[in-house]
Amino acid sequence: MNPLRLVFFGTAELACPSLLALTASPGFEVAAVVTQPDRPKGRSLQLQPPPVKTAALGQGLSIVQPERARDQAFVAAIRELRPALGVVVAYGQILPKALLDIPPHGFVNAHTSLLPKYRGAAPIQWAILNDDAETGVTIMRIDEGLDTGDILVQQATPIHASDNAQTLHDRLAQMGAALLLPTIADLIEGRITPRKQPEAGASYARKIKKEDGRINWFLPARTIWNRVRAFTPWPGAYTFLPSTPKPQLLKIWEAEVVEDAGDQVCQIAAVGPEGILVTCVPDGLRILSLQLEGSRRMSAREFLAGHPLAVGQFLG
């Protein structure tokens, strides 16, 4: 049996396990990898390739980087490849109907939520922010909407207290890759009946912005704890340490909720080897790992050795 010829659309690190799984399987032929253009990054603003491009280069695959997926020349180039199927994982653009109509088997997408919940750009972060007990992966057909296509299969995973956005991302990336290949085979062989997404429970997970990471100490401690987890590693949950000539940005990497920490909001209630306890409402947040702007990440014990804090001091 000839391998199934496909085009793969992906940009972010999340897509790399799925691409590598497809290239490792004799049942698939990746005719081309479509990814976003190289973008300037860092202080030097040097062009950096997206993670999927790096992975594709390592596999010797053909790479296409259109600025816009709606570009007519790009659509024509994909048509010339005559793919039987399109696969999308964390690509970052909505595909036009002219593109979706090319493969006879259409396009499928691996999305990191239990659709219809958390359509959009940041489902992993919003599942943690909203204190969900579980999330998962949905393999779906792609239509012209934003993550509104028919569901093929879903798999759930619990969100553990030890999870942050990075650990959950990595687990879902591997789950998606493992689920994608058998789902494609079942779809091609007619063993799956796609089902419409229900409108009940649909929600949109907007893109996270850097300013979302600033901590509001008037929020409940558990809400702040979830923000620390959801924004690790980016953009990071941060506060400001009073200092002269200007406040210093303090990034919180790890924390835990402490009951009955006091009633003076934003105030440091205790400092010690176990951490830095800040009062919230109704409980407190103990900071376990943190990073002062321009410095390295360190434990609370290490931080306090060089940056003594006083009980009663406020954070903002």
N, C-alpha and C positions, 0 to 999 in steps of 0.2 A: 504494500500500500504506500502511495506517495505521501510524503509529509504535507501537512496543511500549511499553505503559504499565507503569511500574515504580515501586517505592518504593526509596529509597536509604538505607541505614543506615551511618553513619560518624561518627566524632568527631575523631580525631587528624589532624594535618597530612598523614600518609601517605595519607589517603583523598581529599584535595582534588583531585589530578590526575585520579583516576578519575571523580569527580563532574563536574568541568569537561569531561572528554572525553564523558561521556554527554549532558550538556546541549548540547554543541556539535554533536552528531550529529542529523540529521533523522530517523534511524531510531528514536529513543527519546523518550518523553515521561516526564519525572520528575514523578510526581503529588505526591510529598511527600518531604522529606528528614527522616529521623529521626536525632536526635543526642542526646548526653547533656545534662543541664541545665547552665546556667551555674554555674561553681564559683568560690569565693573564691580569689584568688591574690595573691602578693606580700605585702609587709609591711603594706599597708593592708587586705588581705583583701577588696578590692573584687571584686564578681562579674565574671567574665570569660567571654565566650562561647567555646565550643570552635572550633577552626579551621574545621571543616566548616560550622558555623552562619554564620560570617563569609563563607565562599565562597558558601553558598546565598543569603544576603541579597544578595550582589552579582549573583546571577543572577535575582533576583526569584522565588525558589522558595518554596513553602509549607513551613514548618518545624514539626516536632513534637518536643517534648523531654520524654518521659516519664521519671519517676524509675526506673521498673522496666518492662522490656519485657513482663513477665508481667501487667501491670495489665489487667484485663478491659475497662475502658473504652477503653484504648489499642488493644487487639486489635480491639475492635469498630469503632473509628474507621478502622483500616487495612482492615478487611473492607469498609467502605462505599466505600473508594476503588477497589475492584475492580482491583487491579494484576494484570498477567499474570505478573510476575516480581519477585522481591526481590533486591537487590544489597547485599552487605555488605562494607565495607572498614574495618578498624580501628574497630569500633563500641564494643567493650568490655563487652558482655554476651552471655550465651548466650541464644538465642531459643527460646521455648517451642514445642512442637508445634502448639498452637492457632494460632500465628502462621505457622509454616512451612507449614501446610496451606492457607493462603489463596490464594496465587497458583497458577494451574494449572501453571505451569512451575517452581514451587518457588523456592528461594533459591540464589544462587551467591555465593561469597566469593573475594576475592583475598587470599591469605596469603603473607607474605614469608619463605617457606622452601620447600625441596624436600621436601614432606611424604612420608612420615610423620615425618621428622626435624623437631624443634623445633615441635611443637604448643604453643600457649599464647601468652603476652603479650609475650615479648621475644625473638623468633627472630633478629633482626638482631644484638643484643648477644651472644647466646650463640654464634652462628656465629663471631664474631671472638674471643670468649673461648676457644673451643675450638680455635683455630688452624686452622679449616677453610680449604681451598683455594678452595672455591666455595660459593655459596648460590643463591637464585633466587626465583621467584614460582610459586605453584601457584594455578590457578583451579579451584575445587572446588564440588561441591554441598554444601549445608549439611544436616546432620542434627542430632539432639538432643545429640550429644556435643561435645567440645571439639576442633574441627579434625579430625574423624574421617570426614568425608563423602567420597564418591567423587570421584576426581581426574578433571578434564576435560582439562586441559593444564598443562604445566610448561615453564618456561624458566630456564636456569641463567645465572649470571654469575660470573666469578672475583672473589675477594676480593683486592684489590691491597695491597701493603705500605703504600701511601699512603692507604688507606681508613681511615676511622674510622666510628663509628656514624652520624654525620650524612651523610657522603658516600654511604655504602652505602644508607642510608634514602632519600636523594633519588633515587638511581639505580633502586632497586627500586620506588619510587612511580611513576616514569615508565614502567618496564617493565610494572608491573601495569595501568596505565591503557591502554597500547598493546595489551596482550594481552587485556584484558577484553572490548572491543567485538566483535572478530571471534569470540571464543569464544562469546559470547552468541548471535550470529547463527548460528554452526554448531550450537549446542545446539538452538535453536528449529527449525532446518531439519532436524534429525536427522542431521547429518553427524559428530557426536561420539558415541562409545560410552563412557559413564562407566566407570571401573575402580575396583575396591575398593582401598583403601590396604592395603599389606602390613603385617603386625604387626612383622615383622623391621625393625629400625632405627628404630622409633618412639621418640621422646624428648619430654620436656616442658621448655619454656623458661619457667621461672618469671619472675615480674615482678622487675625490678631494684629494689633498695632503696638508699637513700642511703648506708647504712653499707657497702654492697658496694664503694664506691669507695676505701676506705682501703687503702693499699699495705702489703703484708707484704713487707719487703725480704729475707726468708729464702726467698722463692720464686725460681725461675729467672728470669733477666733477660728471656727471651722471654715468659714468662708475664706478667710485670709490663707489658711493652711491649704485649701484647695487651689487658691491662686498661685501659691508658691510651687505646688506640684504641676499645675497646668502650664506655667510659664518657665519651666526648666526643661531645656537649657535656654530657650529664647522666648520672649525678650528678657526674661528674668524678672522676678518680683523684687522690687527695690523700695527703699525708703531713704530718708536723708538724716544724717548725723549732724547735729549742731556743731559748727566749727567756724573759725575765722581764718581768712577773710570771707569765706562763703561755706555754706553747708556742703558736706561730703556725701556723695551717693554711696549707699550701702546695699549691695545685692544679697538677697537671702536665698541660699541654695537648699537648705534643709531645715525643717521645723516640725514641731509637734504641738498638739493642743493640750493645755493644762487647765483643769477645772479649778474654779474659785481662786483666781490669781489676784484679785483685788478689784477696786472700782474706779481707779484713776486711769481713764483711757489714754493710750499713747505713752504711758509712763513705764519706765523700766522698774519692775517690781523686785527683781533679784538678779544677781550675777554670780557665776561660779563655774567650776569645771564642767558641770552638767549642761550649761548653756546660759543664754541671756533671755530672761522672762519679761515679756512685754504684756501689759494689761490691755484687754480688748473688751468686748461685750458679748456674752456675759462672762467668758472665761479669759484665758491668757494664751499667748503663743510663745513657746520656748524656741529660740533660734539656736540651731545646732551647728550649722555650717554657713559661712558668709564670706563676702569679698568686698573690701573697700576699693573704691574706684582707683585704678592705677596700681593695684596690688594683686596678689594671688588669692585664690580660694583657700580658706583655712577653717579649722574647727573653731568653735567658740572659745575653747581653752587657749588655743594659739593666738586668736585675735585679742583676747583680754590681756595676754602677757605684754603686748605692745601698745594696746589702745585701751587703757582702763576706763570703764564706764561706771557711773554712780547710780545707785538706787534713787529714784525720783527724777532722773533725767528723762526728757521727752524726745520722742522720734517723730518725724513729720514727713 
